Amino acid sequence: VEGGILHIHGNVNDSDETRWLDNVVESISNIAKAHGLSWSVSSEHVERVKWYGPHIRHLVVDVRCRPI
């Protein structure tokens, strides 16, 4: 297994961007562990695509997953 990059979208309160990003990385890492995989999971890039409403941003994060 080589790993790869996940392209994940979310609508996030602008004050919660860092928390959302940390939660995405932690969630993917936990999914890998639940399937018996020892993987390195990290965010590669965050794109702030557009505003959806007051203080709500559409974000896209590229999450790199690779076996350790």
C-alpha positions in Angstrom: 0.0 0.0 0.0 1.5 3.3 -1.1 -0.9 5.8 0.5 -2.1 9.0 -1.2 -3.9 12.3 -0.8 -7.5 12.9 0.3 -9.2 16.1 -0.9 -11.7 17.0 1.9 -14.3 19.8 1.8 -16.0 21.4 4.8 -18.0 24.5 5.8 -16.4 25.9 8.9 -17.0 28.9 11.2 -14.0 31.1 10.6 -13.0 31.0 14.3 -12.9 27.2 14.1 -10.6 26.6 11.1 -7.6 25.3 13.1 -9.8 23.1 15.2 -11.5 21.7 12.1 -8.2 21.0 10.4 -6.8 19.2 13.5 -10.1 17.2 13.8 -9.9 16.1 10.1 -6.3 14.9 10.5 -7.1 13.1 13.8 -10.2 11.5 12.4 -8.4 10.1 9.4 -5.6 8.8 11.6 -8.2 7.1 13.9 -9.9 5.5 10.9 -6.6 4.1 9.7 -5.8 2.7 13.3 -9.3 1.2 13.5 -8.4 -0.8 10.4 -5.1 -2.0 11.8 -3.0 0.4 9.7 0.0 2.3 11.0 -0.1 5.5 8.9 1.3 9.0 9.0 -1.5 11.5 8.4 -0.8 15.2 7.8 -2.3 18.2 6.1 -0.5 19.3 2.9 -2.5 22.3 1.9 -5.6 24.3 3.0 -7.6 26.3 0.4 -10.1 28.9 1.7 -12.4 28.6 -1.3 -15.2 31.1 -0.5 -17.5 32.5 2.1 -20.8 30.7 2.5 -22.3 33.2 4.8 -21.3 35.5 7.7 -18.2 33.9 9.3 -18.8 30.5 7.4 -16.0 29.5 5.1 -15.8 26.7 2.5 -12.4 25.0 3.1 -10.7 22.3 1.2 -7.7 20.4 2.8 -5.4 18.0 1.1 -4.5 15.3 3.6 -1.5 13.1 2.9 -1.7 9.5 4.2 1.2 7.1 4.0 2.3 3.9 5.7 4.9 4.3 8.4 
